Amino acid sequence: MSAVSSRPRVRSMTSTAAQAAALGAVTIGTLVVAAVRALAREGLPSLPPVEPAASVDGIAAGPEVASRLARLRVKTSQQLTNQGGNAVANAKARTLLALAQAPILVRPSVVASHIECLLAAHEVHAAHQAEMNLLRVVQADHAQVLGDALTAACREASIQAGFPTIQMSVGVGGMRRVVATDQTGRALVSEIHPGDETRTPSVETELVGVTDGSCQDVLNRFDRALEEAGVVADGSPKRKWTGGVCELSLAREFVRQQIVPASRSATGGAAVRRRPQRRAAAKLLSNR
């Protein structure tokens, strides 16, 4: 039999799970605070103090990140306009101040150079281009970090559900893939889409190879463990019973890999058995 548990709209992850899964990731505020202070010396002495938190309560996902940043940029832009200041410094500050308040995790090695480019801009056009580049990179890297965190959560949930042998990979479009198997040959296969500015992240998990009616119990354990790992989605996980016909592409690929090697092995064995027969026939013909 085969059954699927899906979370088509993952909203966020708790900070504990994401921080543990995303080694090397930090809140974006910790990276921009020095840049904001540099702007204060450059020509915006009335900037509000920035004290970014060391962690965030929940890490937003997908389009929610873009919408939060847009709202924060509008707010900071209005504040800066009321305070005056030169146009170049304002263009830099509106994005940096917005990022300082955003619940976003990024890797310093990916983002730091783009912050430096924004600070180095001397003209309004260059500042606008640099801030757009910075926002794009921040949102893309945040999606990568969140995708890694969701993948780690699926890995741990699979283990807790009784599937300790894990294989992980990244597919087309950045889709994460987790294949977890047990000693009986059953498998939990998960496809994780990290999401972007237009798509909410999703997690789909299919149970393959179960013949004793335990699908519901296994998926219950998996879903419970995923929630304990900090994955927050809209509503309860959706269940679909497939009647033994695999639905996820990763599940179909897993089943093919289990069948094809076996058939090749059988064919190879037959070929080995036929070789002595061919050599004997060739010897007989040469003696005629």
N, C-alpha and C positions, 0 to 999 in steps of 0.2 A: 504494500500500500504506500501511498504518498500523501502528505498533507503539508499545507503552506500556512505559515503565520507571518503576517505582513503589518508593517507600520509605514503607511504611505506618506505620513507627514510628521517627521521628527522635528520637534520645536526647539529643543535645547538639551544640554547635558549639564549635570551638576558640576561645579568646579573641581570637586575632589576627584571624580572619575576622569575628567579631562586632563587635569594637571598630572595625574599619575600616568596616563596613557601617552601624553604628548611631551616626552622628555625634551628639554631644551626650549619649550615654548613659554613665553611670558606675556603678561598683559601689555597691550600696546601702550598704555599710559606710562609704564615704567621706561619706555623708550623715548617718548616724546617730551617728558618733563624737562630734560636738559635743553631741548630745542626751544621750548616755550620760554625758559629763563633767558636763553640767548636772544630771543626776540624782544624781551623786555629791555635789554641793553641796547638793542638795535633801534628802537624808536617807539616802543609801546610800553612805556613805564606803568600804565594803569591796568595792565593785564591782571586778571584775578589770580590768586595763588593756586597752584596746581599740586595736589598731593594724591597721586594715583594709588589705588588700593593694590596690595600685594596679590590679591586674588579676586575673583568675581563669583557671585552667588550662582549664576547660571550662564552658560555660554549659548548665546542666540545662534540660530541656524538659518541659512538660506536667505530669502528675501528680507527677513526681519532685520538682518545686519545692515543691508543697504538702506532700508527705511529709517532705522534708528540714526545712522550716520547723516542722512539727509536732514532729518529734523534737528539734530545737534548743530549741523553746519549753518542752518538758517538762524537758529537761536544765537550762536556765537557771532555770526555776521552782523546781526542787528545790534548786538552789544558793542561790537567794534565800531560800527558806523556812528553810534551815539557818542563814542569816546574820541572820535577823530583819529589821527594818525595817518601815516603815509599809505598809499594804495598797495605797494608791494608788501609791506609788513602785515597789512590787514589780510591780504590774500593768503599769506603763509599761516597767519595765526588762526583764521577761522577753521581750517582743517586740523591743525595741530591741537587746538583746544577741544574740538569735537572728538578727536581720537582719544584724547586724555580721559574722556568721560565714558568711552564706549566699552561694553563687555566683550572684548575681543582678545583672543590669544594668537600670537604670531611667533615666528622664529626670528631672533635678532639678525642672524646671518642673511636672511632674505630681505628684511625690511630696512635695516639701518642705512644702507647706501641711498635709498630713495628719500629718507628723511634728510640726509646731508645734501642731496640735490635740491630739495625744496629750500633749505636754508641758504644755499649758495646762489639762488636766483636773484638777479638785480633789476629785472624789468617785470612789469605786470604780466605780460604774455608768458614769459618764462615761468613765473610763479604759478600761473593758472595751469600750465602744462604739467609742471612738477607735482602740483597737488592732485591732479587727476591721475597721474601715474602712481602716486603714493596710495591713493584710495583704492585703485584697481589691484595693486599688489597686496595691500592689507587684506582686502576681502577675499582674494584668491588664496592667500596663505592661510587665512582663518579657516576657509573651507577644507584645506588640506589637513590642518591640525584637527578639525572636528571629524573628518573622515578617518584619520588615524585613531582618534579616541573611540569612535563607534566600532571600528574594526577590533580594537582591543576589548571592548565590551562584549562583542559577539564571541570572541575567542574565549573569554572567561566564562560567559554564559553557557557555551557549548561544553566546556569542561565540567561545569557544575551540573549539567544535565546528563552527564555520564558518557561523554564523547571526548576522550583525552588526547587522541592523536590529531594534531592540527597541521594543516597546510594553508598558507596565506599567499595571495598574489594580487596584482592590480591589473584590471582589464581595460578595455576600450573606454575612453572618456573618463578615466580616473576611477572607475567602479572598483571597489574593494571586494575581494572574494575570500571567503573562509570556508574550508572543507574540514569538518571534524568527524572522525570515525571512531567506532568502538571495536572490540575484539570479535564481535559477531558479524561485522561487515556492514552494519547499519551506518548511516551518515546523516549529519546535519549540515546542510550547505546554505551559506548566507551570501546574499548580494547586497552590498552597501553603497548607495549613491550619496556622495558627500554634499550634493546640492551646490547652488551658486546664487547669483543675485536674482534669478528668475525661477528657480526650482527649489522646493523644500527638500531636505535630505530624506532618504527613505531606507528602510531595512526590511528585506524579505528573506525568510528562512524556510527551507523545505526539508522535511524528514523523509529519507529514502531507505527502502529495504526493510520496512517493518511488516511482519506478517502475523503478529499475535494480538493486534488490536490495541497496542500501547501508545499509539500516535498521540492521543490527547494528553496522557500523563507526561510524555517526554516534552511536548511543546509547552505544557504548563510550567514545567521546571525551567525550561529555557526562557520563557517570557518573564517569569518571576525574577530570574537571575539578571536579565537585561534591565529590568526596572530598578533592581537593587544597585546596579552599576551606574545608575544616574541618567538613563535614557528617558526623556520626556517626550511623548507623542500625543497627537490629538486622539482622544478616545481610547478604547481598548484595542488590542491587536486583532486584526481581522483573520479569521480562519477559513481555509478552503480545503475540502477533501477532494483529492484528484482521482481516487479510485485506482491508483497504481500507475497512472500516466503522468510522468514528471512534467512540471510546468515551467520551472526556472531553467534558463539555458545552462546554468552551472550544474544543476541536478542532472539534466540530460547528458551533459558532457561527462559527468562523473560515472553515470551508468555505462556509457559507451566505453570508457577507459577500463571498466571492470570486465567487459565482455570481449573487446577486441584483442587485448593481450592474450587472453585464454585461447581464443580461436587461432591466433598466430602460433602460439606454443604447440597447439595440437597439430597444426599444419606442418610446423617445423619438425615435430617428432616423426610424422609420417614420411617426410622427405628423408630424414636420417635413416629410417628403416628401408627406404627404397634404394639408397646408394649402393649397398652390397649387391642388390639384385642387378643394378645397371652394370656394375663392374664385372659381375659373373657373366652377364650376357655379352659384354664386349670381349671378354677373354675367349668365350666359346666361338664367336664370329672370327676372331683372329686365328684360331686354330683350324678353321675350315680350309 
